């Protein structure tokens, strides 16, 4: 089963299955000298973690353990291995799945490719979104490295089912990570919550659209032919389980416009040139412009639902029904926002290392201090106080 790695210089390899002992990631290409702690990883993982209101009831603490690549609190330049143990596994929920492939899932394609006897049906095995724990842990490192350029990445749930969000500024999007449904304003949050409650009662699910914004990205990332930054971002985003579509800037809306409407005027911004409205979402010719990068991706409704669905009993070959039991997200897009943020970060940091925007071998002490200071501000931004949580 190849294809478990992503990136060229900043390269990650994820491992583990949904109901195995652990999941994790090996991160290669991290420059020496970056201050890195368990707390850094836990911060990002906390926004993807299940066992909270409106998401999967699987109660995983998602505590990362750094096995290598860090000494005295700093990266050494060697591969960083991170594991997160699976502590709340209930495989008995999947006994029916063993003989009845679930509609909308990778069950039947896995059987076709690898053989029934080699298929780990427990929680979807390798095809489970549990695999994305490693991506988010690696994404924390990528996000932190990008702080050298003062590049911040934030995401929100732009829409859920039929409900759309109004436009939001970067701070609102950044603060949405503390919303239980990743909404960027209180009114939308209430509407999202009602939809999730409705889906839970009905044994159904909803799809949604995540929007990721990159503030102050380096200009000049990406190559003009096959390694376009938009192409690598598309691969990164579309590799996420349940993602069905990708766009940036005007996206599909541009196909319904005239050139005079879609083109963006070039203007002077202080001592630099830029674009009046950033209609291109920070990317032109496959290269970053230095304007904010704006990407969106669609998540399909969670395939595991209690409503009866048609399938085939593998023992008899006859038509059958399955009602999927277990603990599943009523809207996988909610936790998917964190994964999408991480994949954007991984793509940008890899290109930053390839272009020399980030030193590929080691960070100077001054650079490490700048990163640490900005990262601490990022971690504290929007953090709810004890009073606001009560």
N, C-alpha and C positions, 0 to 999 in steps of 0.2 A: 504494500500500500504506500506508494510514493506520494509526494505532494504535501508533506507535512511541514515544509519550511517556506519562509517568506522573506524577501529582501536580498540585497547583494552584499553590502558591507555590514550594515546593521541587520543581521540575519537571525530570525527566530525559528525554532523548531518546537512545536507543541507536542505533548504526548499525554496518554491516559484516556480512559473511558469513563462514561457517566457513572457506572456502578463498580468500577475498579477501586483499588486501594487509594489512588491519588490521581490528580491531573497536574500538569505543570508545563514548564517551558525552559528551553536552553537559549540564552541570548548571547550571540557572538557579535563582536565588533564594537563593543562599548569602550570608549577611550578610558585610559587609566586616569584616576584622580577625581572622579565624580563621587560626591558624598551620597551614599545610598543606604537606606535603612529599611527595616521591616515596616515601619510606620509609613514610609512613602508608598509602598506597595499596597498596604492595607487601606490607605485613604482612597485610592482609585478603585480597589476591589469592593469597597463598601457600597458603591453606587450600582454595582452589578449583582451584589449578593442577593440570593433568594431568602425566603423566610420572613418577608416583610409584607405590609399591607398592600394589596392590589397586585401582588406578583405570586410566583410559585411558593407553596407552603413548605417546600423542602428546606429544612433548617440547617443549612451549612454555615459554619462560622467563617469559612474561607480565610484561614490564617496562613499566610505564606511563610515558607521556610527557605532561606537563602543557603544553598549548599556549597556554592563555590563562586569565585570571581570577586569576592569582597573581603578585604582585610583591614582591620582597624577603621571600619566604617567608610572605606573608600574602595572604588573599583580598581582592580589590578590590571585590567586589560585582557584578562583571560575570560573564557566563557562563564557566564553567570547562569547557574542552574537553580531553578525555583520550583518547589513542589507545594501543592495544596492538598491536604488529605481529604478524602470523602468520608464524612462522619455520620451522615444521615441517609443511608441507602436502604430502600425497601424494595427488593427485587420481586417480591411476590405479586406486586401490582401488574407485572408484565408476563405472567404465565399464559394468559390468553393471547397476547401479542406473539408469543412463540409459534403459534399455529395460524394466527390470523393477522397478516400484514396490515398495518394501519394506513388508511387513505391519507394522502398528503405528506407522508413520511418517506424516508429513504429505505424503509424496510425491504420492500421488494427489489429495488435496484441493487441493494447490498447483496441480497440472496443471488440475484442474477450474475453479479460480478465475482463474488468471492465464494459462493457456495453456501448452502443452508447450514452445513455442519460447522462452518467457520464464522457464522454470523452471531455477533453478540447482541441479542435482542433486549438486554436489560437496559431500559432507559434510552435505547437508541445507540448504545455503545459509543463508537468513535464519531458517529454522525450527530450526537447530542450536542446541544448548545452548551453543555457543561465544559466542552473543550475550550470555549472562549475564555475561561478563567486565565489560561496561560497568555492569551492575547492581551488581556487587560493588565496583567502583571507586567508584561513587557512594555505595554503602552505607557505605564507609569514612568519607566526609565526613559522612554522616548520623549514624553512630555517634559520631563525634567531637563533633559539635554537641550531641548529647543528653547528653554529659558535663557540660554546663552545669547540668543538673538532677541530676547523678550517676546517670544512667540507664545501666545496663549491659545488653547483649543477648548471650545465649549460646545455642548449640544443640547437640543431640546426635542420634545415630541411636538412636531409642527401640527400634526393632525392625528386623530384617532377615530377610526370608523368614519362616520359622516360629519364629525365635528372638526372644524379648522381653527387654528389660532390666529390672532391678529399679528401684524408685524411686531418684532421685538428688537431692542437694541442689544449690544453684546453683553452688557451687565445683566440684563434680564435672562438672557440665554445661559450665562454662566451660573446664575443663582438657581436656575431651574433644576440643578442636580439635587437640591434639597426638597424638591416637590416629590411626593410619593408616586406621581404619575408623569414626572418630567415635564410639567406644564410651566410656561413662562409668565403666566399671570393668574391671579386668583379665580377669575370668572371661568376661564378655560379649565383650570384645575377641577373645579366643581363639576363641570360638564363631563370631563374625562372620567372622574370618579364614578359618576352615575352610570356611564356606559359600562365600565368594568364590573360594577355591581350587578347590572342587568345581565351581562354575559355570564357571570358566575352563577346566578340563579337559574338561567336557562340552560346551563351546561354547554355554552357556546363560547366563541372568542371573536376578537376584533383585530383587524390589521391597522397599520398606522404608518406615518411618514416621519422619519427623523431628519433633523436639519443640523448640520455641523458647521460652525464658523471658526475660522482660523484668523486670529487677530495678529497683525504685524508679521506675516510670514516673510522669509527671505525672498528677495526677487532673484530671478534667474535659475530657479530649480527646474529640472526636467530637460529632456533632450527632444529635438524637433521631429523625430521620426517614430520609431517603435517604443522608445522609453519616454514618451510624453508623460508629464506628471498626471494629466487627466486619465491616461490609459492605466497607469499604475494605481491611481486612486480607485478607478473603476474595478480593477481586479481585486484590490484590497477589500473594498466594500461588498462586492458581489460574492466574495468568499465567505461572508458571514452567513450562518444558518438562517433561513427564512427570508433573506433579502431577495426581492424580485425585481428591483429596478434601481437605477442610479442616474443622477443628473447633477450638473453644476451650473452656477450662474442662472441665466434665463431657462436653461434646460429645454424641455420639450415645448415650452411656451414659444421659443424662438421660431419653431416650425410654422407658426401661425402668424408671423409678423413680416413686415417689409424690412429690407435692409436698412432703410432710413430710420426705422423704429428700433431695430436691434443694435445697430452700431452705436458706440459710446464715444462722445467727444473727448479728445485729448486736451487736457488743460494743465496749466501750471499750478502746482500746489507748493507754495513756498519756494524753496530752491530746487524742487524736483518736478518732473512731469508725471502726470497721472491721468486717471479717467474720471469723468464727471460723476457717473452713477454706478460704476463697477458692475455693469450688466453682464460682463463675462465671468463673474464670480472669481476674480483674481487669477485667471488662467487665459492666456492667448497663445496660439501656436504650440500648445502643449508645454508652455513655460510659465512659471509664476511671474506675476507682474509687480508684486509687492503690495497690491491691494488685498483686502481681506478675501480669503478663500471661502466660498460658500458652496457646500455640497448637500444634496438631499438623497435619501434612499427610502424605498418603500419596503415595509415588512408585511408579509402575508399574515392572515389570522393564524394563531396557533393551531396546528393540525390536530393535536391531542385534545379532543372534546368528549364530553359525556353523551352528547346526542348520538343515537345509533347511526352507523354509517355502513354502507355496503362494502364487503370484501369477499375473499375466498378462503375457505378452510383448507389449509395445505395438506391435511391428512386425507381428505376425501376428494378435493378438487371441486367441491360443490359451493354454490353461493352461500354467504353467511353474513351475519351482522356483527359489528363490534362496537361496544361503548367503552371508550378508553378511560380506565381508572388511573388513579395516581394523583400527583401534585404538579399541576401544570399552570403556566402563566395564562390568564385570560386574554392578555395582549402582550405577546413576546416583544413588541416594539418598545415597551417601557424600559426593560433592561437592555434592549438592543442599542439604545442610544449610547451607553457607555462603551459598548464594543465598537460601534462605529467611530466614536472619538478616538479610540485606541488605534484602529486601523489607519485612520488619517494621520495620526502622530507617527506611527511606524513608517509609513510611506515618506513623510516629510523628513524625518530624521535620517533615513537611509539616503535620500537624495542630498541632504545637507552634508553628510559625510562624504558622499561621492564628489560633491562640488567643492569641498574644502571650507564651506561655511562654518562647520564644526570641525575642530582638529581631530583627525582620525586616530592619532596615537595616544596622546595624553593631554589633559587640561592643565594649564598653568594654575597656580594657587589662586591668583586673582580671579581667573575665570570661574573656578570652582566656587569661590565666595559669592560672586555675582549670581551664579545659578542658584545657590542655596538661599540667598536673600530673596530672590524673585519667587522661588518655589514656596517658601514659607508664606509669602504674601498671597500667593495663589491658593494655598491650603486654608488660609484664614478668611479669604474673601467670601462674603455671604454666609459664613458659618452661623447657624442659628444659636442664639444665646439660650441659657437655661430657662429664662423667663419666656422667650418666644415659643419654646417647645412645650411649656406647661399649659 
